[in-house]
């Protein structure tokens, strides 16, 4: 069994580093670890035609964010405000924390 662990979490600010939306920044809305994909706010927008339902009696064209591969995004460090790689550090009391490889500061957990 392989572990599907991602380097980003929901609520993190990320920058898209490859693909059609290269250079765009946004917040991660949700992660799909089994498929190694993430959904980023206002990135990879798609449109779907929807029939009228009780919830949406008019129907019409609905826009939504489609997932992109996690390898196409890079975490933006809140301290240096730059896209950077991440690492983990184990403190003396045994707690793990993510660190920025660029500035070596801990990355706090997001509120989302």
N, C-alpha and C positions, 0 to 999 in steps of 0.2 A: 504494500500500500504506500503510494507516494503522498506526501503531505502537500496540499494545495495552499501554500502560504504566499501571500502577496506582500510587496514592499510598501503598499499604500493601504489606507483605511478609508471608510466612509467619512466624509467631512473634511478630508485633506484637500489643500489647494495644490493643483498640479498644472504642469505645462505639457502640451502635446508636442512631442519631438519628432514625429514622422507621420506621414499620411496626408490626406487632403486638408486637415485642420491644423497643420503644423504651425506652431507659434501661438495657438490659442491657449488661454488659461481658463480654469474653471474649478469648481468644487465637485468632489466625487459624491454623487447622489447614492449610489449603491455599488456593491462589489458582487461578482459572481465567481467565487474561487474555483469551483469545479471546472469552469471553462476558461479560467484565467483572463477574465474580461471585467471592465469597469464601465459605469455609466457616468459621464461627466456632464455637468450643467452647460447647456447651450452648445454642445459639441456633437457632431455626427447627427444632425437633425434629419429626420425622415418624415414622410407624410403617408398617411394611410386613409383610404376612403372607408367610411363607416356607415353602415345602414342605420336607419332610425331605430332606436330602442326606447324602452320606457324611461331610462335614465337620461338619454339624449334624444329627444323626440325629433329634432331637426336632422340628425345625422350629419353628413358632410365630411370635410377633409380635416383630419386630426394630425397635428404635429407632435412628435415625441423624439426623445434622445435615444438613439440606438447604442448598444454597447460597443466599445473598442477594446483592442487587446491591451493588456496591462504593460506590455513591453514598449508601447508607444507613448507612455506618459512618464513624467519625471516629477518627483515631489518638490515643491517650492518650500525652502526652509523659511520659517517665520522670523528667524534672527537675521540672516544675511539677505533674505528676500531674493534668492537666486535658486534656480533649479539645481539640485544636487543629489548625489547618491546617498544612500542611507546605510548605516551599520547598526549593530546592537552592542551594548555595553552592559555587563553584569556588575552591579554595585556590590559592596562588601556585605550588605544584608541579603543579597540574593535576588534583588528585583532587577528585571530587565528593562532597558529603555532604548528607544531609537535615538541615534545620534546622526548629525549632519556630517558627512565626510569632508565638506568644504570648510566649515568653521568649528567643528568638533563640539558644538553645543547640543544639548538634548532637545529632541522634538517633542513638545507636549501632545498629549492625546487630544484629539478634536472633540468638540462638544456634541457633534451630530451622531 
